[in-house]
Amino acid sequence: MNILQKALGAIFPPYKYNAIRKEQRKLFNTIIEALPEKLSEIKNQTIIVIFMT
């Protein structure tokens, strides 16, 4: 989180949790996309679950 996000998070806790969740989702998506093609079934299942939530 950058300085502005940290300041807003200190004032508005729901914003902080939302920002953290977005960062975690971005990290998770990056990890899933980096999986080798051998694990394409897992990638497909995970992508479907992400879009359903």
ModelCIF file with pLDDT and N, C-alpha, C, O atoms, coordinates in Angstrom:
data_MODEL
#
_entry.id   MODEL 
#
_entity.id                         1 
_entity.type                       polymer 
_entity.pdbx_number_of_molecules   1 
#
_entity_poly.entity_id                      1 
_entity_poly.type                           'polypeptide(L)' 
_entity_poly.nstd_linkage                   no 
_entity_poly.nstd_monomer                   no 
_entity_poly.pdbx_seq_one_letter_code       MNILQKALGAIFPPYKYNAIRKEQRKLFNTIIEALPEKLSEIKNQTIIVIFMT 
_entity_poly.pdbx_seq_one_letter_code_can   MNILQKALGAIFPPYKYNAIRKEQRKLFNTIIEALPEKLSEIKNQTIIVIFMT 
_entity_poly.pdbx_strand_id                 A 
#
loop_
_entity_poly_seq.entity_id 
_entity_poly_seq.num 
_entity_poly_seq.mon_id 
_entity_poly_seq.hetero 
1 1  MET n 
1 2  ASN n 
1 3  ILE n 
1 4  LEU n 
1 5  GLN n 
1 6  LYS n 
1 7  ALA n 
1 8  LEU n 
1 9  GLY n 
1 10 ALA n 
1 11 ILE n 
1 12 PHE n 
1 13 PRO n 
1 14 PRO n 
1 15 TYR n 
1 16 LYS n 
1 17 TYR n 
1 18 ASN n 
1 19 ALA n 
1 20 ILE n 
1 21 ARG n 
1 22 LYS n 
1 23 GLU n 
1 24 GLN n 
1 25 ARG n 
1 26 LYS n 
1 27 LEU n 
1 28 PHE n 
1 29 ASN n 
1 30 THR n 
1 31 ILE n 
1 32 ILE n 
1 33 GLU n 
1 34 ALA n 
1 35 LEU n 
1 36 PRO n 
1 37 GLU n 
1 38 LYS n 
1 39 LEU n 
1 40 SER n 
1 41 GLU n 
1 42 ILE n 
1 43 LYS n 
1 44 ASN n 
1 45 GLN n 
1 46 THR n 
1 47 ILE n 
1 48 ILE n 
1 49 VAL n 
1 50 ILE n 
1 51 PHE n 
1 52 MET n 
1 53 THR n 
#
_struct_asym.id          A 
_struct_asym.entity_id   1 
#
loop_
_ma_qa_metric.id 
_ma_qa_metric.mode 
_ma_qa_metric.name 
_ma_qa_metric.software_group_id 
_ma_qa_metric.type 
1 global pLDDT . pLDDT 
2 local  pLDDT . pLDDT 
#
_ma_qa_metric_global.metric_id      1 
_ma_qa_metric_global.metric_value   79.68 
_ma_qa_metric_global.model_id       1 
_ma_qa_metric_global.ordinal_id     1 
#
loop_
_ma_qa_metric_local.label_asym_id 
_ma_qa_metric_local.label_comp_id 
_ma_qa_metric_local.label_seq_id 
_ma_qa_metric_local.metric_id 
_ma_qa_metric_local.metric_value 
_ma_qa_metric_local.model_id 
_ma_qa_metric_local.ordinal_id 
A MET 1  2 65.00 1 1  
A ASN 2  2 74.00 1 2  
A ILE 3  2 82.00 1 3  
A LEU 4  2 81.00 1 4  
A GLN 5  2 77.00 1 5  
A LYS 6  2 78.00 1 6  
A ALA 7  2 81.00 1 7  
A LEU 8  2 78.00 1 8  
A GLY 9  2 77.00 1 9  
A ALA 10 2 80.00 1 10 
A ILE 11 2 84.00 1 11 
A PHE 12 2 80.00 1 12 
A PRO 13 2 82.00 1 13 
A PRO 14 2 83.00 1 14 
A TYR 15 2 80.00 1 15 
A LYS 16 2 81.00 1 16 
A TYR 17 2 85.00 1 17 
A ASN 18 2 84.00 1 18 
A ALA 19 2 83.00 1 19 
A ILE 20 2 85.00 1 20 
A ARG 21 2 86.00 1 21 
A LYS 22 2 86.00 1 22 
A GLU 23 2 87.00 1 23 
A GLN 24 2 87.00 1 24 
A ARG 25 2 85.00 1 25 
A LYS 26 2 87.00 1 26 
A LEU 27 2 88.00 1 27 
A PHE 28 2 86.00 1 28 
A ASN 29 2 83.00 1 29 
A THR 30 2 86.00 1 30 
A ILE 31 2 87.00 1 31 
A ILE 32 2 84.00 1 32 
A GLU 33 2 84.00 1 33 
A ALA 34 2 88.00 1 34 
A LEU 35 2 85.00 1 35 
A PRO 36 2 88.00 1 36 
A GLU 37 2 85.00 1 37 
A LYS 38 2 86.00 1 38 
A LEU 39 2 84.00 1 39 
A SER 40 2 83.00 1 40 
A GLU 41 2 84.00 1 41 
A ILE 42 2 81.00 1 42 
A LYS 43 2 79.00 1 43 
A ASN 44 2 79.00 1 44 
A GLN 45 2 80.00 1 45 
A THR 46 2 77.00 1 46 
A ILE 47 2 70.00 1 47 
A ILE 48 2 64.00 1 48 
A VAL 49 2 63.00 1 49 
A ILE 50 2 61.00 1 50 
A PHE 51 2 59.00 1 51 
A MET 52 2 57.00 1 52 
A THR 53 2 54.00 1 53 
#
loop_
_atom_site.group_PDB 
_atom_site.id 
_atom_site.type_symbol 
_atom_site.label_atom_id 
_atom_site.label_alt_id 
_atom_site.label_comp_id 
_atom_site.label_asym_id 
_atom_site.label_entity_id 
_atom_site.label_seq_id 
_atom_site.pdbx_PDB_ins_code 
_atom_site.Cartn_x 
_atom_site.Cartn_y 
_atom_site.Cartn_z 
_atom_site.occupancy 
_atom_site.B_iso_or_equiv 
_atom_site.pdbx_formal_charge 
_atom_site.auth_seq_id 
_atom_site.auth_comp_id 
_atom_site.auth_asym_id 
_atom_site.auth_atom_id 
_atom_site.pdbx_PDB_model_num 
ATOM 1   N N  . MET A 1 1  ? 0.845   -1.183  0.000   1.00 65.00 ? 1  MET A N  1 
ATOM 2   C CA . MET A 1 1  ? 0.000   0.000   0.000   1.00 65.00 ? 1  MET A CA 1 
ATOM 3   C C  . MET A 1 1  ? 0.887   1.241   0.000   1.00 65.00 ? 1  MET A C  1 
ATOM 4   O O  . MET A 1 1  ? 1.925   1.281   0.659   1.00 65.00 ? 1  MET A O  1 
ATOM 5   N N  . ASN A 1 2  ? 0.464   2.236   -0.739  1.00 74.00 ? 2  ASN A N  1 
ATOM 6   C CA . ASN A 1 2  ? 1.237   3.468   -0.755  1.00 74.00 ? 2  ASN A CA 1 
ATOM 7   C C  . ASN A 1 2  ? 0.850   4.350   0.432   1.00 74.00 ? 2  ASN A C  1 
ATOM 8   O O  . ASN A 1 2  ? -0.023  3.988   1.221   1.00 74.00 ? 2  ASN A O  1 
ATOM 9   N N  . ILE A 1 3  ? 1.492   5.489   0.554   1.00 82.00 ? 3  ILE A N  1 
ATOM 10  C CA . ILE A 1 3  ? 1.290   6.362   1.718   1.00 82.00 ? 3  ILE A CA 1 
ATOM 11  C C  . ILE A 1 3  ? -0.153  6.851   1.802   1.00 82.00 ? 3  ILE A C  1 
ATOM 12  O O  . ILE A 1 3  ? -0.733  6.878   2.887   1.00 82.00 ? 3  ILE A O  1 
ATOM 13  N N  . LEU A 1 4  ? -0.733  7.236   0.676   1.00 81.00 ? 4  LEU A N  1 
ATOM 14  C CA . LEU A 1 4  ? -2.115  7.724   0.670   1.00 81.00 ? 4  LEU A CA 1 
ATOM 15  C C  . LEU A 1 4  ? -3.084  6.629   1.109   1.00 81.00 ? 4  LEU A C  1 
ATOM 16  O O  . LEU A 1 4  ? -4.001  6.883   1.890   1.00 81.00 ? 4  LEU A O  1 
ATOM 17  N N  . GLN A 1 5  ? -2.881  5.426   0.612   1.00 77.00 ? 5  GLN A N  1 
ATOM 18  C CA . GLN A 1 5  ? -3.750  4.320   0.998   1.00 77.00 ? 5  GLN A CA 1 
ATOM 19  C C  . GLN A 1 5  ? -3.608  4.008   2.482   1.00 77.00 ? 5  GLN A C  1 
ATOM 20  O O  . GLN A 1 5  ? -4.598  3.695   3.143   1.00 77.00 ? 5  GLN A O  1 
ATOM 21  N N  . LYS A 1 6  ? -2.396  4.088   3.011   1.00 78.00 ? 6  LYS A N  1 
ATOM 22  C CA . LYS A 1 6  ? -2.197  3.841   4.439   1.00 78.00 ? 6  LYS A CA 1 
ATOM 23  C C  . LYS A 1 6  ? -2.894  4.903   5.272   1.00 78.00 ? 6  LYS A C  1 
ATOM 24  O O  . LYS A 1 6  ? -3.490  4.590   6.303   1.00 78.00 ? 6  LYS A O  1 
ATOM 25  N N  . ALA A 1 7  ? -2.827  6.158   4.835   1.00 81.00 ? 7  ALA A N  1 
ATOM 26  C CA . ALA A 1 7  ? -3.494  7.240   5.566   1.00 81.00 ? 7  ALA A CA 1 
ATOM 27  C C  . ALA A 1 7  ? -5.006  7.044   5.539   1.00 81.00 ? 7  ALA A C  1 
ATOM 28  O O  . ALA A 1 7  ? -5.665  7.171   6.571   1.00 81.00 ? 7  ALA A O  1 
ATOM 29  N N  . LEU A 1 8  ? -5.555  6.739   4.378   1.00 78.00 ? 8  LEU A N  1 
ATOM 30  C CA . LEU A 1 8  ? -6.997  6.491   4.289   1.00 78.00 ? 8  LEU A CA 1 
ATOM 31  C C  . LEU A 1 8  ? -7.402  5.265   5.103   1.00 78.00 ? 8  LEU A C  1 
ATOM 32  O O  . LEU A 1 8  ? -8.475  5.240   5.707   1.00 78.00 ? 8  LEU A O  1 
ATOM 33  N N  . GLY A 1 9  ? -6.542  4.253   5.117   1.00 77.00 ? 9  GLY A N  1 
ATOM 34  C CA . GLY A 1 9  ? -6.816  3.049   5.890   1.00 77.00 ? 9  GLY A CA 1 
ATOM 35  C C  . GLY A 1 9  ? -6.845  3.313   7.382   1.00 77.00 ? 9  GLY A C  1 
ATOM 36  O O  . GLY A 1 9  ? -7.598  2.669   8.113   1.00 77.00 ? 9  GLY A O  1 
ATOM 37  N N  . ALA A 1 10 ? -6.030  4.258   7.843   1.00 80.00 ? 10 ALA A N  1 
ATOM 38  C CA . ALA A 1 10 ? -6.025  4.608   9.261   1.00 80.00 ? 10 ALA A CA 1 
ATOM 39  C C  . ALA A 1 10 ? -7.311  5.327   9.646   1.00 80.00 ? 10 ALA A C  1 
ATOM 40  O O  . ALA A 1 10 ? -7.804  5.176   10.764  1.00 80.00 ? 10 ALA A O  1 
ATOM 41  N N  . ILE A 1 11 ? -7.851  6.110   8.714   1.00 84.00 ? 11 ILE A N  1 
ATOM 42  C CA . ILE A 1 11 ? -9.082  6.862   8.995   1.00 84.00 ? 11 ILE A CA 1 
ATOM 43  C C  . ILE A 1 11 ? -10.316 5.995   8.770   1.00 84.00 ? 11 ILE A C  1 
ATOM 44  O O  . ILE A 1 11 ? -11.258 6.025   9.562   1.00 84.00 ? 11 ILE A O  1 
ATOM 45  N N  . PHE A 1 12 ? -10.306 5.227   7.694   1.00 80.00 ? 12 PHE A N  1 
ATOM 46  C CA . PHE A 1 12 ? -11.449 4.389   7.304   1.00 80.00 ? 12 PHE A CA 1 
ATOM 47  C C  . PHE A 1 12 ? -11.016 2.930   7.231   1.00 80.00 ? 12 PHE A C  1 
ATOM 48  O O  . PHE A 1 12 ? -10.563 2.487   6.176   1.00 80.00 ? 12 PHE A O  1 
ATOM 49  N N  . PRO A 1 13 ? -11.140 2.164   8.322   1.00 82.00 ? 13 PRO A N  1 
ATOM 50  C CA . PRO A 1 13 ? -10.697 0.761   8.304   1.00 82.00 ? 13 PRO A CA 1 
ATOM 51  C C  . PRO A 1 13 ? -11.282 -0.088  7.168   1.00 82.00 ? 13 PRO A C  1 
ATOM 52  O O  . PRO A 1 13 ? -10.566 -0.937  6.637   1.00 82.00 ? 13 PRO A O  1 
ATOM 53  N N  . PRO A 1 14 ? -12.550 0.099   6.770   1.00 83.00 ? 14 PRO A N  1 
ATOM 54  C CA . PRO A 1 14 ? -13.036 -0.714  5.640   1.00 83.00 ? 14 PRO A CA 1 
ATOM 55  C C  . PRO A 1 14 ? -12.231 -0.480  4.361   1.00 83.00 ? 14 PRO A C  1 
ATOM 56  O O  . PRO A 1 14 ? -12.034 -1.406  3.574   1.00 83.00 ? 14 PRO A O  1 
ATOM 57  N N  . TYR A 1 15 ? -11.769 0.748   4.154   1.00 80.00 ? 15 TYR A N  1 
ATOM 58  C CA . TYR A 1 15 ? -10.935 1.023   2.973   1.00 80.00 ? 15 TYR A CA 1 
ATOM 59  C C  . TYR A 1 15 ? -9.643  0.236   3.046   1.00 80.00 ? 15 TYR A C  1 
ATOM 60  O O  . TYR A 1 15 ? -9.173  -0.295  2.040   1.00 80.00 ? 15 TYR A O  1 
ATOM 61  N N  . LYS A 1 16 ? -9.068  0.161   4.237   1.00 81.00 ? 16 LYS A N  1 
ATOM 62  C CA . LYS A 1 16 ? -7.813  -0.567  4.419   1.00 81.00 ? 16 LYS A CA 1 
ATOM 63  C C  . LYS A 1 16 ? -7.994  -2.037  4.054   1.00 81.00 ? 16 LYS A C  1 
ATOM 64  O O  . LYS A 1 16 ? -7.171  -2.608  3.339   1.00 81.00 ? 16 LYS A O  1 
ATOM 65  N N  . TYR A 1 17 ? -9.056  -2.641  4.539   1.00 85.00 ? 17 TYR A N  1 
ATOM 66  C CA . TYR A 1 17 ? -9.292  -4.054  4.261   1.00 85.00 ? 17 TYR A CA 1 
ATOM 67  C C  . TYR A 1 17 ? -9.575  -4.281  2.779   1.00 85.00 ? 17 TYR A C  1 
ATOM 68  O O  . TYR A 1 17 ? -9.168  -5.295  2.212   1.00 85.00 ? 17 TYR A O  1 
ATOM 69  N N  . ASN A 1 18 ? -10.264 -3.348  2.163   1.00 84.00 ? 18 ASN A N  1 
ATOM 70  C CA . ASN A 1 18 ? -10.551 -3.457  0.732   1.00 84.00 ? 18 ASN A CA 1 
ATOM 71  C C  . ASN A 1 18 ? -9.261  -3.360  -0.074  1.00 84.00 ? 18 ASN A C  1 
ATOM 72  O O  . ASN A 1 18 ? -9.065  -4.122  -1.021  1.00 84.00 ? 18 ASN A O  1 
ATOM 73  N N  . ALA A 1 19 ? -8.387  -2.435  0.290   1.00 83.00 ? 19 ALA A N  1 
ATOM 74  C CA . ALA A 1 19 ? -7.108  -2.274  -0.413  1.00 83.00 ? 19 ALA A CA 1 
ATOM 75  C C  . ALA A 1 19 ? -6.236  -3.516  -0.242  1.00 83.00 ? 19 ALA A C  1 
ATOM 76  O O  . ALA A 1 19 ? -5.601  -3.966  -1.196  1.00 83.00 ? 19 ALA A O  1 
ATOM 77  N N  . ILE A 1 20 ? -6.203  -4.065  0.961   1.00 85.00 ? 20 ILE A N  1 
ATOM 78  C CA . ILE A 1 20 ? -5.414  -5.276  1.217   1.00 85.00 ? 20 ILE A CA 1 
ATOM 79  C C  . ILE A 1 20 ? -5.963  -6.442  0.398   1.00 85.00 ? 20 ILE A C  1 
ATOM 80  O O  . ILE A 1 20 ? -5.201  -7.213  -0.185  1.00 85.00 ? 20 ILE A O  1 
ATOM 81  N N  . ARG A 1 21 ? -7.281  -6.563  0.358   1.00 86.00 ? 21 ARG A N  1 
ATOM 82  C CA . ARG A 1 21 ? -7.901  -7.652  -0.404  1.00 86.00 ? 21 ARG A CA 1 
ATOM 83  C C  . ARG A 1 21 ? -7.592  -7.532  -1.894  1.00 86.00 ? 21 ARG A C  1 
ATOM 84  O O  . ARG A 1 21 ? -7.356  -8.539  -2.562  1.00 86.00 ? 21 ARG A O  1 
ATOM 85  N N  . LYS A 1 22 ? -7.591  -6.305  -2.417  1.00 86.00 ? 22 LYS A N  1 
ATOM 86  C CA . LYS A 1 22 ? -7.250  -6.105  -3.828  1.00 86.00 ? 22 LYS A CA 1 
ATOM 87  C C  . LYS A 1 22 ? -5.810  -6.510  -4.099  1.00 86.00 ? 22 LYS A C  1 
ATOM 88  O O  . LYS A 1 22 ? -5.523  -7.144  -5.114  1.00 86.00 ? 22 LYS A O  1 
ATOM 89  N N  . GLU A 1 23 ? -4.903  -6.148  -3.197  1.00 87.00 ? 23 GLU A N  1 
ATOM 90  C CA . GLU A 1 23 ? -3.500  -6.524  -3.369  1.00 87.00 ? 23 GLU A CA 1 
ATOM 91  C C  . GLU A 1 23 ? -3.325  -8.037  -3.313  1.00 87.00 ? 23 GLU A C  1 
ATOM 92  O O  . GLU A 1 23 ? -2.565  -8.609  -4.094  1.00 87.00 ? 23 GLU A O  1 
ATOM 93  N N  . GLN A 1 24 ? -4.028  -8.680  -2.389  1.00 87.00 ? 24 GLN A N  1 
ATOM 94  C CA . GLN A 1 24 ? -3.934  -10.133 -2.281  1.00 87.00 ? 24 GLN A CA 1 
ATOM 95  C C  . GLN A 1 24 ? -4.489  -10.807 -3.521  1.00 87.00 ? 24 GLN A C  1 
ATOM 96  O O  . GLN A 1 24 ? -3.912  -11.783 -3.999  1.00 87.00 ? 24 GLN A O  1 
ATOM 97  N N  . ARG A 1 25 ? -5.600  -10.308 -4.053  1.00 85.00 ? 25 ARG A N  1 
ATOM 98  C CA . ARG A 1 25 ? -6.192  -10.883 -5.268  1.00 85.00 ? 25 ARG A CA 1 
ATOM 99  C C  . ARG A 1 25 ? -5.238  -10.721 -6.445  1.00 85.00 ? 25 ARG A C  1 
ATOM 100 O O  . ARG A 1 25 ? -5.087  -11.637 -7.253  1.00 85.00 ? 25 ARG A O  1 
ATOM 101 N N  . LYS A 1 26 ? -4.594  -9.563  -6.544  1.00 87.00 ? 26 LYS A N  1 
ATOM 102 C CA . LYS A 1 26 ? -3.646  -9.320  -7.627  1.00 87.00 ? 26 LYS A CA 1 
ATOM 103 C C  . LYS A 1 26 ? -2.459  -10.282 -7.533  1.00 87.00 ? 26 LYS A C  1 
ATOM 104 O O  . LYS A 1 26 ? -2.024  -10.837 -8.542  1.00 87.00 ? 26 LYS A O  1 
ATOM 105 N N  . LEU A 1 27 ? -1.941  -10.476 -6.328  1.00 88.00 ? 27 LEU A N  1 
ATOM 106 C CA . LEU A 1 27 ? -0.832  -11.404 -6.117  1.00 88.00 ? 27 LEU A CA 1 
ATOM 107 C C  . LEU A 1 27 ? -1.245  -12.826 -6.465  1.00 88.00 ? 27 LEU A C  1 
ATOM 108 O O  . LEU A 1 27 ? -0.507  -13.538 -7.145  1.00 88.00 ? 27 LEU A O  1 
ATOM 109 N N  . PHE A 1 28 ? -2.413  -13.242 -6.006  1.00 86.00 ? 28 PHE A N  1 
ATOM 110 C CA . PHE A 1 28 ? -2.913  -14.590 -6.274  1.00 86.00 ? 28 PHE A CA 1 
ATOM 111 C C  . PHE A 1 28 ? -3.079  -14.818 -7.771  1.00 86.00 ? 28 PHE A C  1 
ATOM 112 O O  . PHE A 1 28 ? -2.690  -15.865 -8.289  1.00 86.00 ? 28 PHE A O  1 
ATOM 113 N N  . ASN A 1 29 ? -3.658  -13.837 -8.468  1.00 83.00 ? 29 ASN A N  1 
ATOM 114 C CA . ASN A 1 29 ? -3.838  -13.970 -9.918  1.00 83.00 ? 29 ASN A CA 1 
ATOM 115 C C  . ASN A 1 29 ? -2.504  -14.079 -10.637 1.00 83.00 ? 29 ASN A C  1 
ATOM 116 O O  . ASN A 1 29 ? -2.369  -14.846 -11.590 1.00 83.00 ? 29 ASN A O  1 
ATOM 117 N N  . THR A 1 30 ? -1.525  -13.320 -10.186 1.00 86.00 ? 30 THR A N  1 
ATOM 118 C CA . THR A 1 30 ? -0.197  -13.378 -10.793 1.00 86.00 ? 30 THR A CA 1 
ATOM 119 C C  . THR A 1 30 ? 0.428   -14.750 -10.599 1.00 86.00 ? 30 THR A C  1 
ATOM 120 O O  . THR A 1 30 ? 1.036   -15.294 -11.521 1.00 86.00 ? 30 THR A O  1 
ATOM 121 N N  . ILE A 1 31 ? 0.284   -15.309 -9.410  1.00 87.00 ? 31 ILE A N  1 
ATOM 122 C CA . ILE A 1 31 ? 0.827   -16.640 -9.132  1.00 87.00 ? 31 ILE A CA 1 
ATOM 123 C C  . ILE A 1 31 ? 0.145   -17.688 -10.006 1.00 87.00 ? 31 ILE A C  1 
ATOM 124 O O  . ILE A 1 31 ? 0.809   -18.547 -10.584 1.00 87.00 ? 31 ILE A O  1 
ATOM 125 N N  . ILE A 1 32 ? -1.172  -17.616 -10.102 1.00 84.00 ? 32 ILE A N  1 
ATOM 126 C CA . ILE A 1 32 ? -1.923  -18.585 -10.911 1.00 84.00 ? 32 ILE A CA 1 
ATOM 127 C C  . ILE A 1 32 ? -1.527  -18.476 -12.388 1.00 84.00 ? 32 ILE A C  1 
ATOM 128 O O  . ILE A 1 32 ? -1.348  -19.494 -13.057 1.00 84.00 ? 32 ILE A O  1 
ATOM 129 N N  . GLU A 1 33 ? -1.392  -17.260 -12.892 1.00 84.00 ? 33 GLU A N  1 
ATOM 130 C CA . GLU A 1 33 ? -1.027  -17.076 -14.293 1.00 84.00 ? 33 GLU A CA 1 
ATOM 131 C C  . GLU A 1 33 ? 0.391   -17.563 -14.578 1.00 84.00 ? 33 GLU A C  1 
ATOM 132 O O  . GLU A 1 33 ? 0.701   -17.912 -15.717 1.00 84.00 ? 33 GLU A O  1 
ATOM 133 N N  . ALA A 1 34 ? 1.249   -17.593 -13.576 1.00 88.00 ? 34 ALA A N  1 
ATOM 134 C CA . ALA A 1 34 ? 2.637   -18.012 -13.767 1.00 88.00 ? 34 ALA A CA 1 
ATOM 135 C C  . ALA A 1 34 ? 2.804   -19.535 -13.720 1.00 88.00 ? 34 ALA A C  1 
ATOM 136 O O  . ALA A 1 34 ? 3.900   -20.036 -13.969 1.00 88.00 ? 34 ALA A O  1 
ATOM 137 N N  . LEU A 1 35 ? 1.755   -20.264 -13.411 1.00 85.00 ? 35 LEU A N  1 
ATOM 138 C CA . LEU A 1 35 ? 1.854   -21.719 -13.359 1.00 85.00 ? 35 LEU A CA 1 
ATOM 139 C C  . LEU A 1 35 ? 2.148   -22.274 -14.750 1.00 85.00 ? 35 LEU A C  1 
ATOM 140 O O  . LEU A 1 35 ? 1.698   -21.712 -15.750 1.00 85.00 ? 35 LEU A O  1 
ATOM 141 N N  . PRO A 1 36 ? 2.897   -23.368 -14.820 1.00 88.00 ? 36 PRO A N  1 
ATOM 142 C CA . PRO A 1 36 ? 3.201   -23.961 -16.127 1.00 88.00 ? 36 PRO A CA 1 
ATOM 143 C C  . PRO A 1 36 ? 1.956   -24.587 -16.756 1.00 88.00 ? 36 PRO A C  1 
ATOM 144 O O  . PRO A 1 36 ? 0.947   -24.810 -16.087 1.00 88.00 ? 36 PRO A O  1 
ATOM 145 N N  . GLU A 1 37 ? 2.051   -24.859 -18.031 1.00 85.00 ? 37 GLU A N  1 
ATOM 146 C CA . GLU A 1 37 ? 0.917   -25.425 -18.772 1.00 85.00 ? 37 GLU A CA 1 
ATOM 147 C C  . GLU A 1 37 ? 0.502   -26.808 -18.256 1.00 85.00 ? 37 GLU A C  1 
ATOM 148 O O  . GLU A 1 37 ? -0.634  -27.234 -18.467 1.00 85.00 ? 37 GLU A O  1 
ATOM 149 N N  . LYS A 1 38 ? 1.403   -27.494 -17.592 1.00 86.00 ? 38 LYS A N  1 
ATOM 150 C CA . LYS A 1 38 ? 1.059   -28.801 -17.030 1.00 86.00 ? 38 LYS A CA 1 
ATOM 151 C C  . LYS A 1 38 ? -0.066  -28.675 -16.010 1.00 86.00 ? 38 LYS A C  1 
ATOM 152 O O  . LYS A 1 38 ? -0.811  -29.625 -15.769 1.00 86.00 ? 38 LYS A O  1 
ATOM 153 N N  . LEU A 1 39 ? -0.176  -27.519 -15.428 1.00 84.00 ? 39 LEU A N  1 
ATOM 154 C CA . LEU A 1 39 ? -1.198  -27.280 -14.406 1.00 84.00 ? 39 LEU A CA 1 
ATOM 155 C C  . LEU A 1 39 ? -2.357  -26.447 -14.959 1.00 84.00 ? 39 LEU A C  1 
ATOM 156 O O  . LEU A 1 39 ? -3.004  -25.708 -14.217 1.00 84.00 ? 39 LEU A O  1 
ATOM 157 N N  . SER A 1 40 ? -2.611  -26.565 -16.239 1.00 83.00 ? 40 SER A N  1 
ATOM 158 C CA . SER A 1 40 ? -3.649  -25.753 -16.874 1.00 83.00 ? 40 SER A CA 1 
ATOM 159 C C  . SER A 1 40 ? -5.040  -26.032 -16.299 1.00 83.00 ? 40 SER A C  1 
ATOM 160 O O  . SER A 1 40 ? -5.881  -25.134 -16.248 1.00 83.00 ? 40 SER A O  1 
ATOM 161 N N  . GLU A 1 41 ? -5.281  -27.253 -15.874 1.00 84.00 ? 41 GLU A N  1 
ATOM 162 C CA . GLU A 1 41 ? -6.583  -27.584 -15.281 1.00 84.00 ? 41 GLU A CA 1 
ATOM 163 C C  . GLU A 1 41 ? -6.808  -26.781 -13.991 1.00 84.00 ? 41 GLU A C  1 
ATOM 164 O O  . GLU A 1 41 ? -7.900  -26.266 -13.752 1.00 84.00 ? 41 GLU A O  1 
ATOM 165 N N  . ILE A 1 42 ? -5.779  -26.687 -13.184 1.00 81.00 ? 42 ILE A N  1 
ATOM 166 C CA . ILE A 1 42 ? -5.880  -25.901 -11.952 1.00 81.00 ? 42 ILE A CA 1 
ATOM 167 C C  . ILE A 1 42 ? -6.086  -24.428 -12.292 1.00 81.00 ? 42 ILE A C  1 
ATOM 168 O O  . ILE A 1 42 ? -6.882  -23.739 -11.655 1.00 81.00 ? 42 ILE A O  1 
ATOM 169 N N  . LYS A 1 43 ? -5.360  -23.954 -13.303 1.00 79.00 ? 43 LYS A N  1 
ATOM 170 C CA . LYS A 1 43 ? -5.510  -22.560 -13.715 1.00 79.00 ? 43 LYS A CA 1 
ATOM 171 C C  . LYS A 1 43 ? -6.943  -22.283 -14.156 1.00 79.00 ? 43 LYS A C  1 
ATOM 172 O O  . LYS A 1 43 ? -7.535  -21.280 -13.758 1.00 79.00 ? 43 LYS A O  1 
ATOM 173 N N  . ASN A 1 44 ? -7.495  -23.159 -14.966 1.00 79.00 ? 44 ASN A N  1 
ATOM 174 C CA . ASN A 1 44 ? -8.867  -22.970 -15.452 1.00 79.00 ? 44 ASN A CA 1 
ATOM 175 C C  . ASN A 1 44 ? -9.870  -22.985 -14.320 1.00 79.00 ? 44 ASN A C  1 
ATOM 176 O O  . ASN A 1 44 ? -10.777 -22.154 -14.288 1.00 79.00 ? 44 ASN A O  1 
ATOM 177 N N  . GLN A 1 45 ? -9.727  -23.907 -13.397 1.00 80.00 ? 45 GLN A N  1 
ATOM 178 C CA . GLN A 1 45 ? -10.650 -23.981 -12.257 1.00 80.00 ? 45 GLN A CA 1 
ATOM 179 C C  . GLN A 1 45 ? -10.555 -22.729 -11.399 1.00 80.00 ? 45 GLN A C  1 
ATOM 180 O O  . GLN A 1 45 ? -11.570 -22.196 -10.949 1.00 80.00 ? 45 GLN A O  1 
ATOM 181 N N  . THR A 1 46 ? -9.352  -22.270 -11.179 1.00 77.00 ? 46 THR A N  1 
ATOM 182 C CA . THR A 1 46 ? -9.149  -21.096 -10.342 1.00 77.00 ? 46 THR A CA 1 
ATOM 183 C C  . THR A 1 46 ? -9.708  -19.851 -11.007 1.00 77.00 ? 46 THR A C  1 
ATOM 184 O O  . THR A 1 46 ? -10.328 -19.022 -10.341 1.00 77.00 ? 46 THR A O  1 
ATOM 185 N N  . ILE A 1 47 ? -9.502  -19.708 -12.286 1.00 70.00 ? 47 ILE A N  1 
ATOM 186 C CA . ILE A 1 47 ? -10.024 -18.544 -12.997 1.00 70.00 ? 47 ILE A CA 1 
ATOM 187 C C  . ILE A 1 47 ? -11.549 -18.528 -12.944 1.00 70.00 ? 47 ILE A C  1 
ATOM 188 O O  . ILE A 1 47 ? -12.148 -17.466 -12.778 1.00 70.00 ? 47 ILE A O  1 
ATOM 189 N N  . ILE A 1 48 ? -12.172 -19.672 -13.079 1.00 64.00 ? 48 ILE A N  1 
ATOM 190 C CA . ILE A 1 48 ? -13.629 -19.756 -12.995 1.00 64.00 ? 48 ILE A CA 1 
ATOM 191 C C  . ILE A 1 48 ? -14.107 -19.326 -11.622 1.00 64.00 ? 48 ILE A C  1 
ATOM 192 O O  . ILE A 1 48 ? -15.075 -18.575 -11.511 1.00 64.00 ? 48 ILE A O  1 
ATOM 193 N N  . VAL A 1 49 ? -13.443 -19.792 -10.574 1.00 63.00 ? 49 VAL A N  1 
ATOM 194 C CA . VAL A 1 49 ? -13.830 -19.438 -9.212  1.00 63.00 ? 49 VAL A CA 1 
ATOM 195 C C  . VAL A 1 49 ? -13.644 -17.951 -8.965  1.00 63.00 ? 49 VAL A C  1 
ATOM 196 O O  . VAL A 1 49 ? -14.476 -17.326 -8.307  1.00 63.00 ? 49 VAL A O  1 
ATOM 197 N N  . ILE A 1 50 ? -12.565 -17.376 -9.482  1.00 61.00 ? 50 ILE A N  1 
ATOM 198 C CA . ILE A 1 50 ? -12.310 -15.931 -9.300  1.00 61.00 ? 50 ILE A CA 1 
ATOM 199 C C  . ILE A 1 50 ? -13.418 -15.111 -9.939  1.00 61.00 ? 50 ILE A C  1 
ATOM 200 O O  . ILE A 1 50 ? -13.885 -14.141 -9.342  1.00 61.00 ? 50 ILE A O  1 
ATOM 201 N N  . PHE A 1 51 ? -13.844 -15.476 -11.130 1.00 59.00 ? 51 PHE A N  1 
ATOM 202 C CA . PHE A 1 51 ? -14.873 -14.699 -11.808 1.00 59.00 ? 51 PHE A CA 1 
ATOM 203 C C  . PHE A 1 51 ? -16.251 -14.893 -11.176 1.00 59.00 ? 51 PHE A C  1 
ATOM 204 O O  . PHE A 1 51 ? -17.126 -14.042 -11.335 1.00 59.00 ? 51 PHE A O  1 
ATOM 205 N N  . MET A 1 52 ? -16.451 -15.984 -10.473 1.00 57.00 ? 52 MET A N  1 
ATOM 206 C CA . MET A 1 52 ? -17.742 -16.220 -9.828  1.00 57.00 ? 52 MET A CA 1 
ATOM 207 C C  . MET A 1 52 ? -17.892 -15.429 -8.534  1.00 57.00 ? 52 MET A C  1 
ATOM 208 O O  . MET A 1 52 ? -19.011 -15.209 -8.070  1.00 57.00 ? 52 MET A O  1 
ATOM 209 N N  . THR A 1 53 ? -16.772 -14.998 -7.947  1.00 54.00 ? 53 THR A N  1 
ATOM 210 C CA . THR A 1 53 ? -16.846 -14.263 -6.679  1.00 54.00 ? 53 THR A CA 1 
ATOM 211 C C  . THR A 1 53 ? -16.880 -12.789 -6.907  1.00 54.00 ? 53 THR A C  1 
ATOM 212 O O  . THR A 1 53 ? -16.942 -12.017 -5.950  1.00 54.00 ? 53 THR A O  1 
#
